[in-house]
């Protein structure tokens, strides 16, 4: 049964890490290379990500610079980023693709906050489903004391993970609002 607790902790950590990764791709007023690094680019009939074709950097307050390694890929990278419709203004300067993030409107901020909260709720549902799976395994135990102890430990892990999700969510909401 101790194995189930370790497995649960690993699954819950994976959920939190996945959520962190998803949140990093959501736009805030601060630019992040995570917004564009995984965009797929059709480069000589092969699909590659932006981060495979160029180096990415941020120039505060609202600019992302992509230094494309191959001059022939510059237009493909720019076209792919424009095709994602993130509301970014793009300019090409030699091997550089400059991405300017316009300030977020109040309406767009509210949309982003709503999206982020929906993502958080989805992860909480995943946490509950994971908890329920482990609880089913624990209920098969004949020892009542062990069962109660394990269910308590499971719930403690779930509560801790839900708090982590809430903290990440609140941090992202603050970033979007500022």
Residue pairs with C-beta under 8 A, 6 or more apart in sequence:
1 138
1 141
1 146
1 150
4 134
4 137
4 138
4 150
5 134
5 150
5 153
5 154
5 157
7 134
8 130
8 131
8 134
8 154
8 157
9 157
11 130
12 127
12 130
12 157
12 158
12 161
15 123
15 126
15 127
15 130
15 161
15 165
16 123
16 161
16 164
16 165
16 168
18 123
19 119
19 120
19 123
19 165
19 168
20 168
22 119
23 116
23 119
23 168
23 169
23 172
24 32
24 34
25 32
25 34
25 35
25 38
26 112
26 115
26 116
26 172
26 176
27 35
27 86
27 101
27 104
27 112
28 104
28 112
28 172
28 175
28 176
28 178
29 62
29 101
29 103
29 104
29 175
29 176
29 178
30 60
30 61
30 62
30 175
31 58
31 59
31 60
31 61
31 62
31 63
31 64
31 99
31 101
32 58
32 64
33 51
33 56
33 57
33 58
33 64
35 64
35 86
36 50
36 56
36 64
36 66
36 81
36 84
36 86
36 88
36 99
37 49
37 50
37 51
37 56
38 49
38 50
38 51
39 49
39 50
39 80
39 81
39 84
40 47
40 48
40 49
40 80
41 47
41 48
41 49
41 50
41 53
41 73
41 76
41 77
41 80
42 76
42 80
43 53
43 73
43 76
50 56
50 66
50 77
50 80
50 81
53 68
53 69
53 70
53 73
53 76
53 77
54 66
54 67
54 68
54 69
54 73
54 77
54 97
55 66
55 67
55 69
56 64
56 65
56 66
56 67
57 64
57 65
57 67
58 64
58 65
59 65
62 100
62 101
62 102
62 103
63 98
63 99
63 100
63 101
64 98
64 99
64 101
65 96
65 97
65 98
65 99
66 77
66 96
66 97
66 98
66 99
67 95
67 96
68 74
68 77
68 95
68 96
68 97
69 95
71 94
71 95
74 92
74 94
74 95
74 97
75 92
77 97
78 90
78 92
78 97
81 88
81 90
81 97
81 99
82 88
82 90
87 102
87 108
88 99
88 100
88 101
88 102
89 99
89 100
89 102
90 97
90 98
90 99
90 100
91 97
91 98
91 100
92 98
104 112
104 176
109 176
109 177
112 176
113 173
113 176
113 177
116 169
116 172
116 173
116 176
117 169
117 173
120 165
120 166
120 168
120 169
123 165
124 162
124 165
127 158
127 161
127 162
127 165
128 158
131 154
131 155
131 158
134 154
135 151
135 154
138 147
138 150
138 151
138 154
139 147
141 147
141 150
